[in-house]
Structures are given as C-alpha cells and as structure tokens.
Amino acid sequence: MAKLLDHALKEPAIIIDFDGVVCENKYPDFGKPKPGVREALEKIKAKGYKIIIHTVRTASYWQRDQFEQYILLNKYLEHNKIPFDYIFQGDKPVGAYYIDDRAIRFEDNWAEIADIIEENPKI
C-alpha cells in the first residue's frame, strides 16, 4: 500500500489527476485505465520522478468517506499495476509537472486562454 504524502519529497514529483487522466471518468465508480497509462508512468518512474496520484474524490461536496476512498483507490491502482508512490487527497501538492484533463497551460497568454474557453464552453 502506498504511503501518505510527506511534503518533504527529496525527488521531483509528477502530480497526476486520477479521474479522466489515469482512468476513464466514471465517478463515483472507477473507469477502465486509460490506454498507455501504465507504460507512461513506468517510464516517468524510471527517470527518477515520484508519482503522486491526486484526487478530489473525498472533497466535502462529494460527501464521501476519505479513508474508504483512499483504500479503494489504492486497491484500484495496485490491481491495475499502475505505478505510483503516493495518493494525495487535498489541494494540489508542489510538483515538477501536473498532468490534468482540465488544465490549460498558462504562459502569460490570457487572451489565448479566453479564446480557448470561449470556443470550448463547459457550461
């Protein structure tokens, strides 16, 4: 079973969103692993990065038991042989990179970001 995240990581970490990135987004169920996720994370791990799986499945607005969700997520990752070092269930921890299915890269490009959102509304 993975350890809880210690904020004093010595190695650089890759923060990876769980639902929609590691697996298909089927919340509250667990979707199938995304194609290529295991192989990609094995390569990342081999480069010396810590892999931190980030989830908000336990956020108060979902009204889910945090410990139960941690155990279920841990079992899912181990069953599917998805490499990871930690599961983090709070605000995003500090990392070298973030991999998230809802992200827009910020590079002082506010006009471009506004255009992206205008062209792809989610509401």
CNS distance restraints for C-alpha pairs under 8 A (distance, minus, plus):
assign (resid   1 and name CA) (resid  74 and name CA) 6.63 0.50 0.50
assign (resid   2 and name CA) (resid  74 and name CA) 7.07 0.50 0.50
assign (resid   2 and name CA) (resid  84 and name CA) 7.55 0.50 0.50
assign (resid   2 and name CA) (resid  85 and name CA) 5.83 0.50 0.50
assign (resid   2 and name CA) (resid  86 and name CA) 5.47 0.50 0.50
assign (resid   2 and name CA) (resid  87 and name CA) 7.08 0.50 0.50
assign (resid   3 and name CA) (resid  85 and name CA) 7.04 0.50 0.50
assign (resid   3 and name CA) (resid  86 and name CA) 5.69 0.50 0.50
assign (resid   3 and name CA) (resid  87 and name CA) 7.57 0.50 0.50
assign (resid   4 and name CA) (resid  86 and name CA) 5.87 0.50 0.50
assign (resid   4 and name CA) (resid  87 and name CA) 6.43 0.50 0.50
assign (resid   4 and name CA) (resid  88 and name CA) 7.15 0.50 0.50
assign (resid   5 and name CA) (resid  86 and name CA) 5.57 0.50 0.50
assign (resid   5 and name CA) (resid  87 and name CA) 6.76 0.50 0.50
assign (resid   5 and name CA) (resid  88 and name CA) 6.32 0.50 0.50
assign (resid   7 and name CA) (resid  93 and name CA) 7.66 0.50 0.50
assign (resid   9 and name CA) (resid  13 and name CA) 7.76 0.50 0.50
assign (resid  11 and name CA) (resid  48 and name CA) 7.13 0.50 0.50
assign (resid  11 and name CA) (resid  49 and name CA) 6.17 0.50 0.50
assign (resid  11 and name CA) (resid  50 and name CA) 6.35 0.50 0.50
assign (resid  12 and name CA) (resid  48 and name CA) 7.71 0.50 0.50
assign (resid  12 and name CA) (resid  49 and name CA) 5.34 0.50 0.50
assign (resid  12 and name CA) (resid  50 and name CA) 6.24 0.50 0.50
assign (resid  12 and name CA) (resid  95 and name CA) 6.57 0.50 0.50
assign (resid  12 and name CA) (resid  96 and name CA) 5.82 0.50 0.50
assign (resid  13 and name CA) (resid  49 and name CA) 5.19 0.50 0.50
assign (resid  13 and name CA) (resid  50 and name CA) 4.48 0.50 0.50
assign (resid  13 and name CA) (resid  51 and name CA) 5.82 0.50 0.50
assign (resid  13 and name CA) (resid  52 and name CA) 6.73 0.50 0.50
assign (resid  13 and name CA) (resid  94 and name CA) 7.80 0.50 0.50
assign (resid  13 and name CA) (resid  95 and name CA) 4.86 0.50 0.50
assign (resid  13 and name CA) (resid  96 and name CA) 5.53 0.50 0.50
assign (resid  13 and name CA) (resid  97 and name CA) 7.16 0.50 0.50
assign (resid  14 and name CA) (resid  49 and name CA) 6.47 0.50 0.50
assign (resid  14 and name CA) (resid  50 and name CA) 6.21 0.50 0.50
assign (resid  14 and name CA) (resid  51 and name CA) 5.20 0.50 0.50
assign (resid  14 and name CA) (resid  52 and name CA) 6.07 0.50 0.50
assign (resid  14 and name CA) (resid  95 and name CA) 5.56 0.50 0.50
assign (resid  14 and name CA) (resid  96 and name CA) 5.77 0.50 0.50
assign (resid  14 and name CA) (resid  97 and name CA) 5.06 0.50 0.50
assign (resid  14 and name CA) (resid  98 and name CA) 6.02 0.50 0.50
assign (resid  14 and name CA) (resid  99 and name CA) 7.59 0.50 0.50
assign (resid  15 and name CA) (resid  51 and name CA) 6.42 0.50 0.50
assign (resid  15 and name CA) (resid  52 and name CA) 4.91 0.50 0.50
assign (resid  15 and name CA) (resid  53 and name CA) 6.08 0.50 0.50
assign (resid  15 and name CA) (resid  54 and name CA) 6.41 0.50 0.50
assign (resid  15 and name CA) (resid  92 and name CA) 7.80 0.50 0.50
assign (resid  15 and name CA) (resid  93 and name CA) 7.51 0.50 0.50
assign (resid  15 and name CA) (resid  94 and name CA) 7.97 0.50 0.50
assign (resid  15 and name CA) (resid  95 and name CA) 5.89 0.50 0.50
assign (resid  15 and name CA) (resid  96 and name CA) 7.76 0.50 0.50
assign (resid  15 and name CA) (resid  97 and name CA) 6.18 0.50 0.50
assign (resid  15 and name CA) (resid  98 and name CA) 4.72 0.50 0.50
assign (resid  15 and name CA) (resid  99 and name CA) 6.21 0.50 0.50
assign (resid  16 and name CA) (resid  21 and name CA) 7.37 0.50 0.50
assign (resid  16 and name CA) (resid  22 and name CA) 7.61 0.50 0.50
assign (resid  16 and name CA) (resid  51 and name CA) 7.36 0.50 0.50
assign (resid  16 and name CA) (resid  52 and name CA) 6.11 0.50 0.50
assign (resid  16 and name CA) (resid  53 and name CA) 4.96 0.50 0.50
assign (resid  16 and name CA) (resid  54 and name CA) 5.68 0.50 0.50
assign (resid  16 and name CA) (resid  98 and name CA) 5.90 0.50 0.50
assign (resid  16 and name CA) (resid  99 and name CA) 4.78 0.50 0.50
assign (resid  16 and name CA) (resid 100 and name CA) 6.27 0.50 0.50
assign (resid  17 and name CA) (resid  21 and name CA) 5.87 0.50 0.50
assign (resid  17 and name CA) (resid  22 and name CA) 6.95 0.50 0.50
assign (resid  17 and name CA) (resid  53 and name CA) 5.95 0.50 0.50
assign (resid  17 and name CA) (resid  54 and name CA) 4.82 0.50 0.50
assign (resid  17 and name CA) (resid  55 and name CA) 6.00 0.50 0.50
assign (resid  17 and name CA) (resid  98 and name CA) 7.87 0.50 0.50
assign (resid  17 and name CA) (resid  99 and name CA) 6.20 0.50 0.50
assign (resid  17 and name CA) (resid 100 and name CA) 5.12 0.50 0.50
assign (resid  17 and name CA) (resid 101 and name CA) 7.41 0.50 0.50
assign (resid  18 and name CA) (resid  22 and name CA) 4.95 0.50 0.50
assign (resid  18 and name CA) (resid  23 and name CA) 6.49 0.50 0.50
assign (resid  18 and name CA) (resid  53 and name CA) 6.08 0.50 0.50
assign (resid  18 and name CA) (resid  54 and name CA) 5.95 0.50 0.50
assign (resid  18 and name CA) (resid  55 and name CA) 5.64 0.50 0.50
assign (resid  19 and name CA) (resid  23 and name CA) 5.60 0.50 0.50
assign (resid  19 and name CA) (resid  24 and name CA) 6.30 0.50 0.50
assign (resid  19 and name CA) (resid  25 and name CA) 4.88 0.50 0.50
assign (resid  19 and name CA) (resid  26 and name CA) 7.56 0.50 0.50
assign (resid  19 and name CA) (resid  27 and name CA) 7.37 0.50 0.50
assign (resid  19 and name CA) (resid  30 and name CA) 7.98 0.50 0.50
assign (resid  19 and name CA) (resid  31 and name CA) 7.97 0.50 0.50
assign (resid  19 and name CA) (resid  55 and name CA) 7.33 0.50 0.50
assign (resid  20 and name CA) (resid  24 and name CA) 4.86 0.50 0.50
assign (resid  20 and name CA) (resid  25 and name CA) 4.43 0.50 0.50
assign (resid  20 and name CA) (resid 101 and name CA) 6.14 0.50 0.50
assign (resid  21 and name CA) (resid  25 and name CA) 7.93 0.50 0.50
assign (resid  21 and name CA) (resid  34 and name CA) 6.87 0.50 0.50
assign (resid  21 and name CA) (resid  99 and name CA) 7.63 0.50 0.50
assign (resid  21 and name CA) (resid 100 and name CA) 6.40 0.50 0.50
assign (resid  21 and name CA) (resid 101 and name CA) 5.87 0.50 0.50
assign (resid  22 and name CA) (resid  33 and name CA) 5.86 0.50 0.50
assign (resid  22 and name CA) (resid  34 and name CA) 5.67 0.50 0.50
assign (resid  22 and name CA) (resid  37 and name CA) 6.20 0.50 0.50
assign (resid  23 and name CA) (resid  30 and name CA) 7.21 0.50 0.50
assign (resid  23 and name CA) (resid  31 and name CA) 5.36 0.50 0.50
assign (resid  23 and name CA) (resid  32 and name CA) 5.35 0.50 0.50
assign (resid  23 and name CA) (resid  33 and name CA) 4.05 0.50 0.50
assign (resid  23 and name CA) (resid  34 and name CA) 4.85 0.50 0.50
assign (resid  24 and name CA) (resid  30 and name CA) 7.43 0.50 0.50
assign (resid  24 and name CA) (resid  31 and name CA) 4.45 0.50 0.50
assign (resid  24 and name CA) (resid  32 and name CA) 5.52 0.50 0.50
assign (resid  24 and name CA) (resid  33 and name CA) 6.33 0.50 0.50
assign (resid  24 and name CA) (resid  34 and name CA) 6.17 0.50 0.50
assign (resid  25 and name CA) (resid  30 and name CA) 7.28 0.50 0.50
assign (resid  25 and name CA) (resid  31 and name CA) 5.82 0.50 0.50
assign (resid  26 and name CA) (resid  30 and name CA) 5.69 0.50 0.50
assign (resid  26 and name CA) (resid  31 and name CA) 5.05 0.50 0.50
assign (resid  27 and name CA) (resid  31 and name CA) 7.65 0.50 0.50
assign (resid  30 and name CA) (resid  76 and name CA) 7.89 0.50 0.50
assign (resid  33 and name CA) (resid  37 and name CA) 6.96 0.50 0.50
assign (resid  33 and name CA) (resid  80 and name CA) 7.53 0.50 0.50
assign (resid  36 and name CA) (resid  40 and name CA) 6.07 0.50 0.50
assign (resid  37 and name CA) (resid  41 and name CA) 6.08 0.50 0.50
assign (resid  37 and name CA) (resid  82 and name CA) 7.41 0.50 0.50
assign (resid  38 and name CA) (resid  42 and name CA) 6.12 0.50 0.50
assign (resid  38 and name CA) (resid  81 and name CA) 7.06 0.50 0.50
assign (resid  38 and name CA) (resid  82 and name CA) 5.04 0.50 0.50
assign (resid  38 and name CA) (resid  83 and name CA) 6.69 0.50 0.50
assign (resid  39 and name CA) (resid  43 and name CA) 6.40 0.50 0.50
assign (resid  40 and name CA) (resid  44 and name CA) 6.30 0.50 0.50
assign (resid  41 and name CA) (resid  45 and name CA) 5.98 0.50 0.50
assign (resid  41 and name CA) (resid  51 and name CA) 7.69 0.50 0.50
assign (resid  41 and name CA) (resid  82 and name CA) 7.32 0.50 0.50
assign (resid  41 and name CA) (resid  83 and name CA) 6.10 0.50 0.50
assign (resid  41 and name CA) (resid  84 and name CA) 7.81 0.50 0.50
assign (resid  42 and name CA) (resid  46 and name CA) 6.10 0.50 0.50
assign (resid  42 and name CA) (resid  83 and name CA) 6.29 0.50 0.50
assign (resid  43 and name CA) (resid  47 and name CA) 6.46 0.50 0.50
assign (resid  44 and name CA) (resid  48 and name CA) 7.05 0.50 0.50
assign (resid  44 and name CA) (resid  49 and name CA) 6.14 0.50 0.50
assign (resid  44 and name CA) (resid  51 and name CA) 7.92 0.50 0.50
assign (resid  45 and name CA) (resid  49 and name CA) 5.17 0.50 0.50
assign (resid  45 and name CA) (resid  50 and name CA) 6.41 0.50 0.50
assign (resid  45 and name CA) (resid  51 and name CA) 6.85 0.50 0.50
assign (resid  45 and name CA) (resid  83 and name CA) 7.61 0.50 0.50
assign (resid  50 and name CA) (resid  84 and name CA) 7.33 0.50 0.50
assign (resid  50 and name CA) (resid  85 and name CA) 6.01 0.50 0.50
assign (resid  51 and name CA) (resid  83 and name CA) 7.45 0.50 0.50
assign (resid  51 and name CA) (resid  84 and name CA) 4.84 0.50 0.50
assign (resid  51 and name CA) (resid  85 and name CA) 5.23 0.50 0.50
assign (resid  51 and name CA) (resid  86 and name CA) 6.59 0.50 0.50
assign (resid  52 and name CA) (resid  84 and name CA) 6.20 0.50 0.50
assign (resid  52 and name CA) (resid  85 and name CA) 5.94 0.50 0.50
assign (resid  52 and name CA) (resid  86 and name CA) 4.80 0.50 0.50
assign (resid  52 and name CA) (resid  87 and name CA) 5.70 0.50 0.50
assign (resid  52 and name CA) (resid  88 and name CA) 6.65 0.50 0.50
assign (resid  53 and name CA) (resid  84 and name CA) 6.86 0.50 0.50
assign (resid  53 and name CA) (resid  85 and name CA) 7.97 0.50 0.50
assign (resid  53 and name CA) (resid  86 and name CA) 6.22 0.50 0.50
assign (resid  53 and name CA) (resid  87 and name CA) 4.80 0.50 0.50
assign (resid  53 and name CA) (resid  88 and name CA) 6.06 0.50 0.50
assign (resid  54 and name CA) (resid  87 and name CA) 6.01 0.50 0.50
assign (resid  54 and name CA) (resid  88 and name CA) 4.85 0.50 0.50
assign (resid  54 and name CA) (resid  89 and name CA) 6.00 0.50 0.50
assign (resid  54 and name CA) (resid  90 and name CA) 7.73 0.50 0.50
assign (resid  54 and name CA) (resid  92 and name CA) 7.00 0.50 0.50
assign (resid  55 and name CA) (resid  87 and name CA) 7.67 0.50 0.50
assign (resid  55 and name CA) (resid  88 and name CA) 6.45 0.50 0.50
assign (resid  55 and name CA) (resid  89 and name CA) 5.22 0.50 0.50
assign (resid  55 and name CA) (resid  90 and name CA) 7.37 0.50 0.50
assign (resid  56 and name CA) (resid  89 and name CA) 5.74 0.50 0.50
assign (resid  56 and name CA) (resid  90 and name CA) 6.63 0.50 0.50
assign (resid  57 and name CA) (resid  62 and name CA) 6.81 0.50 0.50
assign (resid  57 and name CA) (resid  64 and name CA) 7.08 0.50 0.50
assign (resid  57 and name CA) (resid  66 and name CA) 7.86 0.50 0.50
assign (resid  57 and name CA) (resid  69 and name CA) 7.04 0.50 0.50
assign (resid  57 and name CA) (resid  89 and name CA) 7.51 0.50 0.50
assign (resid  58 and name CA) (resid  62 and name CA) 6.48 0.50 0.50
assign (resid  58 and name CA) (resid  63 and name CA) 6.98 0.50 0.50
assign (resid  58 and name CA) (resid  64 and name CA) 5.27 0.50 0.50
assign (resid  58 and name CA) (resid  65 and name CA) 6.31 0.50 0.50
assign (resid  58 and name CA) (resid  66 and name CA) 4.88 0.50 0.50
assign (resid  58 and name CA) (resid  69 and name CA) 6.69 0.50 0.50
assign (resid  58 and name CA) (resid  89 and name CA) 6.70 0.50 0.50
assign (resid  59 and name CA) (resid  63 and name CA) 6.90 0.50 0.50
assign (resid  59 and name CA) (resid  64 and name CA) 7.27 0.50 0.50
assign (resid  59 and name CA) (resid  66 and name CA) 7.96 0.50 0.50
assign (resid  59 and name CA) (resid  89 and name CA) 7.94 0.50 0.50
assign (resid  59 and name CA) (resid  90 and name CA) 7.74 0.50 0.50
assign (resid  60 and name CA) (resid  64 and name CA) 7.13 0.50 0.50
assign (resid  64 and name CA) (resid  68 and name CA) 8.00 0.50 0.50
assign (resid  64 and name CA) (resid  69 and name CA) 7.20 0.50 0.50
assign (resid  65 and name CA) (resid  69 and name CA) 6.15 0.50 0.50
assign (resid  66 and name CA) (resid  70 and name CA) 6.16 0.50 0.50
assign (resid  66 and name CA) (resid  89 and name CA) 7.92 0.50 0.50
assign (resid  67 and name CA) (resid  71 and name CA) 6.28 0.50 0.50
assign (resid  68 and name CA) (resid  72 and name CA) 6.20 0.50 0.50
assign (resid  69 and name CA) (resid  73 and name CA) 5.94 0.50 0.50
assign (resid  70 and name CA) (resid  74 and name CA) 6.02 0.50 0.50
assign (resid  70 and name CA) (resid  87 and name CA) 7.44 0.50 0.50
assign (resid  70 and name CA) (resid  89 and name CA) 7.99 0.50 0.50
assign (resid  71 and name CA) (resid  75 and name CA) 6.18 0.50 0.50
assign (resid  72 and name CA) (resid  76 and name CA) 6.16 0.50 0.50
assign (resid  73 and name CA) (resid  77 and name CA) 6.23 0.50 0.50
assign (resid  74 and name CA) (resid  78 and name CA) 6.20 0.50 0.50
assign (resid  74 and name CA) (resid  87 and name CA) 7.65 0.50 0.50
assign (resid  75 and name CA) (resid  79 and name CA) 5.84 0.50 0.50
assign (resid  76 and name CA) (resid  80 and name CA) 6.15 0.50 0.50
assign (resid  77 and name CA) (resid  81 and name CA) 6.00 0.50 0.50
assign (resid  77 and name CA) (resid  82 and name CA) 5.10 0.50 0.50
assign (resid  77 and name CA) (resid  83 and name CA) 7.38 0.50 0.50
assign (resid  77 and name CA) (resid  84 and name CA) 7.85 0.50 0.50
assign (resid  78 and name CA) (resid  82 and name CA) 6.18 0.50 0.50
assign (resid  78 and name CA) (resid  83 and name CA) 7.76 0.50 0.50
assign (resid  88 and name CA) (resid  92 and name CA) 7.77 0.50 0.50
assign (resid  88 and name CA) (resid  93 and name CA) 7.73 0.50 0.50
assign (resid  99 and name CA) (resid 103 and name CA) 7.80 0.50 0.50
assign (resid 104 and name CA) (resid 113 and name CA) 7.18 0.50 0.50
assign (resid 106 and name CA) (resid 110 and name CA) 7.64 0.50 0.50
assign (resid 106 and name CA) (resid 113 and name CA) 7.80 0.50 0.50
assign (resid 109 and name CA) (resid 113 and name CA) 6.28 0.50 0.50
assign (resid 110 and name CA) (resid 114 and name CA) 6.14 0.50 0.50
assign (resid 111 and name CA) (resid 115 and name CA) 6.31 0.50 0.50
assign (resid 112 and name CA) (resid 116 and name CA) 6.19 0.50 0.50
assign (resid 113 and name CA) (resid 117 and name CA) 6.26 0.50 0.50
assign (resid 114 and name CA) (resid 118 and name CA) 6.04 0.50 0.50
assign (resid 115 and name CA) (resid 119 and name CA) 6.04 0.50 0.50
assign (resid 116 and name CA) (resid 120 and name CA) 6.09 0.50 0.50
assign (resid 117 and name CA) (resid 121 and name CA) 5.59 0.50 0.50
